[in-house]
Amino acid sequence: MRTLMAEAFTEVDMTRLRRAVAEKAEQAGLHGSRRDDFVLAVHESVVNVVEHAGGRGFLKLWTVNGVICSETTDHGAGIPEAYVREDRTPSERADYGRGIFLIRHLCDEADFRTGPGGTTVRLTMRLPRRRVRGGMRGIRVSAPGSRLLGRFST
């Protein structure tokens, strides 16, 4: 496990945190639209803490076994079960309630642990497999006096 960041936050930290998460995700190997999706999902979890759970929380970001993970925790009153259910689609006319829906659909996995003592939101995205640089480009296999038996490349 490699911790990329771990810090408390409030409303004044939201923009800086979003940039830091984007930078750390990029450094970890998450690129393009998958990086953008992950950053937006993490940002939505931070916004939910600020808007609905007392304005203070803690964000941790790490990588482990080819996955990037974030965990946002707060000490609010918990999320009503109707919002946490996976099958809940927000109304097109609703002014709020889209954050959890977005979080669930932007990440590979989203786990919500909530109750009267607070909420923990854990988000994960698989990282692309890293290509080995400087590895073998090709191998020629042959026996003395025989024709070429095979050619392999990586």
C-alpha positions as CSV (number, residue, x, y, z in Angstrom):
1,M,0.0,0.0,0.0
2,R,1.3,3.4,-0.9
3,T,-0.4,6.5,0.7
4,L,-0.6,9.4,-1.7
5,M,-2.3,11.9,0.6
6,A,-4.1,12.0,3.9
7,E,-5.5,15.2,5.4
8,A,-8.4,16.9,7.1
9,F,-10.4,19.4,5.0
10,T,-13.1,22.1,5.2
11,E,-14.9,24.1,2.5
12,V,-11.8,26.3,1.9
13,D,-9.8,23.3,0.8
14,M,-12.1,21.9,-1.8
15,T,-10.5,23.4,-4.9
16,R,-7.0,22.6,-3.8
17,L,-8.0,19.0,-2.9
18,R,-9.6,18.4,-6.3
19,R,-6.4,19.5,-8.0
20,A,-4.2,17.4,-5.7
21,V,-6.4,14.3,-6.3
22,A,-6.1,14.9,-10.0
23,E,-2.3,15.2,-9.8
24,K,-1.9,12.2,-7.5
25,A,-4.2,10.0,-9.7
26,E,-2.2,11.0,-12.8
27,Q,1.1,10.2,-11.1
28,A,-0.4,6.8,-10.1
29,G,-1.1,6.0,-13.7
30,L,-4.8,7.0,-14.1
31,H,-5.3,9.0,-17.2
32,G,-7.9,10.6,-19.4
33,S,-11.6,10.2,-18.8
34,R,-11.0,7.5,-16.1
35,R,-8.9,10.0,-14.1
36,D,-11.5,12.7,-14.7
37,D,-14.3,10.3,-13.5
38,F,-12.4,9.4,-10.4
39,V,-11.5,13.0,-9.5
40,L,-15.2,14.1,-9.9
41,A,-16.4,11.2,-7.7
42,V,-13.9,12.0,-5.0
43,H,-14.9,15.7,-5.3
44,E,-18.6,14.8,-4.9
45,S,-17.8,12.9,-1.7
46,V,-15.9,15.9,-0.4
47,V,-18.8,18.3,-1.4
48,N,-21.3,16.0,0.4
49,V,-19.2,16.3,3.6
50,V,-19.1,20.1,3.4
51,E,-22.8,20.5,2.5
52,H,-24.4,17.8,4.6
53,A,-22.1,16.6,7.4
54,G,-20.9,19.6,9.3
55,G,-18.4,21.0,6.9
56,R,-15.3,19.0,8.1
57,G,-13.9,15.7,7.0
58,F,-10.9,13.6,6.3
59,L,-9.6,12.4,2.9
60,K,-7.2,9.6,2.3
61,L,-5.9,8.6,-1.1
62,W,-3.7,5.5,-1.7
63,T,-2.8,2.8,-4.2
64,V,-2.7,-1.0,-3.6
65,N,-2.6,-4.0,-5.9
66,G,-3.2,-2.1,-9.1
67,V,-6.1,0.0,-7.7
68,I,-6.3,3.7,-6.6
69,C,-8.6,4.2,-3.6
70,S,-10.0,7.2,-1.8
71,E,-11.8,7.3,1.5
72,T,-13.7,10.3,2.7
73,T,-14.9,10.3,6.3
74,D,-17.1,12.7,8.4
75,H,-18.8,12.8,11.8
76,G,-22.2,13.9,10.5
77,A,-25.6,12.3,11.3
78,G,-25.4,9.8,8.4
79,I,-27.0,9.5,5.0
80,P,-30.7,8.5,4.8
81,E,-31.0,5.0,3.5
82,A,-33.1,6.1,0.5
83,Y,-30.1,8.1,-0.8
84,V,-27.6,5.2,-0.3
85,R,-29.6,2.5,-2.1
86,E,-28.0,1.5,-5.4
87,D,-31.2,1.5,-7.4
88,R,-32.0,5.2,-6.5
89,T,-32.0,7.5,-9.6
90,P,-32.4,11.2,-8.8
91,S,-35.3,13.1,-10.2
92,E,-34.5,15.2,-13.2
93,R,-36.1,18.2,-11.4
94,A,-34.3,17.7,-8.1
95,D,-32.0,20.4,-6.9
96,Y,-29.9,18.0,-4.9
97,G,-29.4,14.2,-4.6
98,R,-27.2,13.6,-7.6
99,G,-23.8,13.3,-5.8
100,I,-24.2,9.7,-4.6
101,F,-25.7,8.7,-7.9
102,L,-22.7,10.2,-9.7
103,I,-20.2,8.6,-7.3
104,R,-21.7,5.2,-7.9
105,H,-21.6,5.5,-11.7
106,L,-18.2,7.1,-12.1
107,C,-16.1,4.7,-10.1
108,D,-15.4,1.0,-10.5
109,E,-16.6,0.5,-6.9
110,A,-18.2,2.7,-4.3
111,D,-18.9,1.6,-0.7
112,F,-20.9,3.7,1.7
113,R,-20.7,3.0,5.5
114,T,-23.1,5.4,7.2
115,G,-24.8,5.8,10.6
116,P,-25.5,8.3,13.3
117,G,-21.8,8.6,14.1
118,G,-20.7,9.6,10.6
119,T,-20.1,8.3,7.1
120,T,-17.2,6.7,5.3
121,V,-17.2,6.7,1.5
122,R,-14.6,4.4,-0.2
123,L,-14.1,4.7,-3.9
124,T,-11.8,2.6,-6.1
125,M,-10.7,2.6,-9.7
126,R,-8.5,0.0,-11.4
127,L,-5.2,1.4,-12.7
128,P,-4.1,0.4,-16.2
129,R,-1.4,-2.2,-16.3
130,R,2.0,-0.6,-16.6
131,R,4.1,-1.5,-19.6
132,V,7.7,-2.6,-18.8
133,R,10.2,-0.3,-20.4
134,G,13.5,-1.6,-21.6
135,G,12.3,-5.1,-21.7
136,M,12.9,-7.6,-24.4
137,R,11.7,-6.5,-27.8
138,G,12.1,-9.8,-29.6
139,I,13.6,-13.3,-29.3
140,R,14.8,-15.4,-32.1
141,V,14.8,-19.2,-31.4
142,S,16.7,-21.5,-33.6
143,A,18.9,-24.6,-33.4
144,P,22.3,-24.9,-35.1
145,G,21.8,-25.9,-38.8
146,S,18.0,-25.5,-38.7
147,R,15.6,-23.0,-39.9
148,L,14.0,-20.3,-37.7
149,L,11.6,-22.0,-35.2
150,G,9.8,-19.0,-33.9
151,R,9.8,-15.3,-33.2
152,F,8.3,-13.8,-30.1
153,S,7.9,-10.2,-29.0
154,T,6.6,-8.5,-25.9
